[in-house]
Structure formats: C-alpha cells, structure tokens
C-alpha cells in the first residue's frame, strides 16, 4: 500500500465584489506584500509627472495610487471604485462609486489615469480602454498594472486571508499583451511604455522564481476623441 500526501484544497474563488467586501477592513492604502511593492516600484518608474494635473485613480480601492498622485502635486485626484466597502475605507476627499467601463465624468476631463491591479478582474479590456480614451484629454495618459498572464498560467493566484483566517482567491482573467494591444488600438490609444518586473526573491514560489509577475503598460491619447453632440 502506497501513501500519498494529500495536497491542500484550492481556495474558493470569490467575485471581486465579494472578495473586496471581505478584504476592505484589512486592506491598507499602501503596498503590503512583495508583489505589490514590485508593482508599485515599476509603476513609479513609468509614471509621468502628475504635478498640477487632474488624475483619476480608477479602481482606486483604499486610495493607494490616489495618495501617490497627491504626494506628487496633482491639482485634483478623483478616486473611483465599484466596491463600496473599499471606498468607505478610502480617506481621499473626491471619491465615488463607478465601474471600470462606466465612469460618471464628462469626456476629455482627465489628464492622467492610474489603475493598479484591477483590469484582471474583468474578462474584456475593450470597453474599459474605450472608457479611458473617452475620459482622457488630448495627449492624456493612462498607467495600468495587472497580474502578469505568465504568472497566472504558471499557477499563480491572487489570494487574501480574511479576518477569520480563511484564505480566498479573487476572480481573475489573464490578458495577454496582444489583448492590450488590440484593445488600445480599437480605443485610439497608443502603448508607449511596458515593464514586466520579475520576482527575484528566493522565498518566491518555485514556479514563479525569475518569472514576470506583473505587467505595467502606459498608454497615450494622441489626439482629441470625436464625440457626437
């Protein structure tokens, strides 16, 4: 008779709304793990100056990138998220509930968009990029991060532990670079910078050591969008 060590059960997968409702109370407005620190360092490297600009912190959660924009001298920072518990934990003054693809702001009113680790919660980038293009002023930019598709395909999961010690995975849809390229092209946005930071920590899971774990993309609205009156 042969005995096999039983693998621990996979964590239950929650919708992003359910996950962040459970996570909000324990979700600080700063990078709180190795992956987020790696992601934030790369976002800062690719972030244009925000001084004097109107910045939208899209899917802003508890306000991490909104705070960074304020510290950078932004004229106005607007934080939006579809999770009310996360917004309630967000101390930024200008904040409102909104979906990634349906933002209650007028066209061409935003200089720059920051969107950290959120687009992977939706299955289709096309309407999100179209909405970003609508919101941006001419020559405006959007800086986006996502869990790298290679990391997800290699078995990486976006997980968290709630206040009762239960671990859950958050729904995630891997988007390849070609998905970003196609969505940007359809929206009239230009991809002008990309970064794919890798985990080099020896304590990282074996399947992710040396692999890119985050995808950072900066897009530019090259000309004024045309809208029907």
C-alpha positions in Angstrom: 0.0 0.0 0.0 1.4 3.4 -1.0 0.5 6.6 0.8 0.3 9.9 -1.0 0.5 13.3 0.7 -2.8 15.0 0.0 -2.5 18.5 -1.5 -4.2 21.3 0.4 -7.6 22.2 -1.1 -7.6 25.1 -3.5 -9.0 28.3 -2.0 -12.6 29.2 -3.0 -12.8 31.8 -5.8 -14.8 34.9 -5.0 -16.1 37.6 -7.3 -14.1 40.8 -7.0 -17.0 42.5 -5.3 -17.4 39.7 -2.7 -13.6 39.5 -2.2 -13.1 43.2 -1.6 -16.1 43.4 0.7 -14.4 40.8 2.9 -10.9 42.3 2.4 -11.6 46.1 2.8 -11.3 46.3 6.6 -7.8 44.8 6.4 -6.6 46.4 3.1 -4.2 49.2 3.8 -3.7 52.1 1.3 -0.1 51.1 0.6 1.8 48.2 -0.9 1.6 45.5 1.7 3.3 42.5 0.1 6.3 41.7 -2.1 4.3 41.6 -5.4 2.7 44.9 -4.7 6.0 46.5 -3.8 7.5 45.2 -7.1 4.4 46.5 -8.9 4.5 49.9 -7.3 8.2 50.4 -8.0 7.6 49.7 -11.7 4.5 52.0 -11.8 6.5 54.8 -10.3 9.2 54.3 -12.9 6.8 54.7 -15.8 4.5 57.3 -14.2 4.7 60.8 -15.8 4.8 63.8 -13.7 1.4 64.4 -12.1 2.1 68.0 -10.8 -0.8 70.3 -11.5 -2.8 67.6 -13.3 -6.3 66.2 -12.8 -5.8 62.5 -12.0 -8.3 59.7 -11.9 -7.4 56.9 -9.5 -9.6 54.2 -11.3 -10.5 51.1 -9.3 -8.7 53.0 -6.5 -9.8 50.8 -3.6 -8.5 52.3 -0.4 -6.6 55.1 -2.2 -3.0 53.8 -2.7 -2.4 55.5 -6.1 -4.6 58.5 -5.2 -2.2 59.2 -2.3 0.8 58.8 -4.6 -0.7 61.3 -7.0 -1.5 63.8 -4.2 2.1 63.5 -2.9 3.3 64.2 -6.5 1.5 67.5 -6.6 -1.6 66.7 -8.6 -4.1 69.5 -8.8 -7.1 67.2 -8.2 -7.3 63.5 -7.5 -10.6 61.6 -8.1 -10.8 58.1 -6.7 -13.4 55.7 -8.1 -14.2 52.0 -7.3 -17.1 49.7 -7.6 -16.6 48.3 -4.1 -18.4 50.5 -1.5 -16.6 48.9 1.5 -13.3 49.8 -0.2 -14.5 53.3 -0.9 -15.6 53.7 2.7 -12.1 52.9 3.8 -10.6 55.4 1.3 -9.9 58.8 3.0 -9.5 60.8 -0.2 -12.0 63.6 -0.4 -13.1 63.2 -4.0 -14.3 59.6 -4.4 -17.4 57.9 -6.0 -18.7 54.5 -7.0 -18.1 53.5 -10.6 -17.4 50.6 -12.8 -14.2 50.4 -14.9 -16.2 50.8 -18.1 -18.8 53.3 -16.9 -17.3 56.4 -15.2 -19.7 59.3 -14.3 -17.4 62.0 -15.6 -17.6 64.1 -18.7 -15.5 63.4 -21.8 -11.9 64.7 -22.0 -11.7 65.9 -18.4 -8.8 63.9 -17.1 -5.0 64.4 -17.6 -3.9 61.0 -16.3 -5.4 57.7 -15.2 -3.8 55.4 -12.6 -5.3 51.9 -12.4 -3.5 49.4 -10.3 -4.1 45.6 -10.3 -7.7 45.9 -11.3 -8.3 45.1 -15.0 -7.6 41.4 -14.4 -11.0 41.3 -12.6 -12.8 41.8 -15.9 -13.0 39.5 -18.9 -12.9 42.1 -21.7 -10.5 45.0 -21.9 -12.2 46.6 -24.9 -14.9 48.6 -23.1 -12.5 49.7 -20.3 -10.0 51.1 -22.8 -12.7 52.8 -24.7 -13.9 54.5 -21.5 -10.4 55.6 -20.6 -10.0 57.1 -24.1 -13.3 58.9 -23.6 -12.1 60.4 -20.3 -8.6 61.5 -21.3 -7.8 64.9 -22.6 -5.7 65.1 -25.8 -2.2 63.8 -25.0 -3.5 62.4 -21.7 -2.1 59.1 -20.4 -3.2 56.0 -18.6 -0.9 53.9 -16.5 -2.1 50.3 -15.8 -0.8 47.4 -13.9 -2.1 43.8 -13.9 -1.1 40.4 -12.6 1.1 39.0 -15.4 -0.6 36.4 -17.6 2.5 34.2 -17.4 2.3 34.1 -13.6 -1.4 33.2 -13.7 -0.8 30.5 -16.4 2.1 29.1 -14.3 -0.3 28.6 -11.4 -0.1 31.9 -9.5 -3.2 33.0 -7.7 -4.4 36.3 -6.3 -5.3 35.3 -2.8 -6.1 37.0 0.5 -6.9 36.0 4.1 -9.9 37.4 5.8 -10.3 38.4 9.5 -11.3 34.8 10.3 -8.2 33.3 8.9 -9.9 31.9 5.8 -8.0 32.2 2.5 -9.8 33.0 -0.7 -8.8 33.6 -4.4 -10.1 36.6 -6.3 -11.6 36.1 -9.7 -9.0 36.8 -12.4 -9.0 36.8 -16.2 -5.5 36.7 -17.7 -4.9 39.2 -20.5 -2.0 38.7 -23.0 -0.1 41.6 -24.4 -1.9 41.1 -27.7 -5.2 41.7 -25.8 -3.8 45.0 -24.5 -2.6 45.9 -28.0 -5.9 45.2 -29.6 -8.0 47.0 -27.0 -5.7 50.0 -27.2 -5.8 50.1 -31.0 -9.6 49.9 -31.0 -9.8 52.8 -28.5 -7.3 55.0 -30.3 -4.7 54.7 -27.6 -1.0 54.2 -28.2 1.1 51.9 -26.0 4.2 53.9 -25.3 5.9 52.0 -22.5 5.9 48.5 -21.0 7.5 46.9 -18.0 7.4 43.3 -16.8 9.2 43.1 -13.4 10.3 39.7 -12.1 10.3 38.2 -8.7 13.9 37.6 -7.6 13.2 36.8 -4.0 14.5 33.3 -3.1 11.4 32.8 -1.0 9.1 33.2 -4.0 7.2 30.1 -5.1 9.4 27.8 -7.3 7.1 28.2 -10.3 7.3 32.0 -10.2 11.0 32.5 -9.4 12.6 34.6 -12.1 9.3 34.9 -14.0 7.5 38.2 -14.7 4.7 38.5 -12.2 3.3 42.0 -13.1 2.6 43.7 -16.4 2.8 47.5 -16.4 1.6 49.4 -19.5 1.5 53.2 -20.2 -1.0 54.4 -22.9 -1.3 57.8 -24.5 -4.3 59.5 -26.1 -2.6 61.0 -29.1 -5.5 63.2 -30.4 -8.8 64.5 -29.3 -11.6 61.9 -29.5 -14.5 62.7 -31.6 -17.9 62.7 -29.9 -21.4 63.3 -31.2 -23.1 66.3 -29.7 
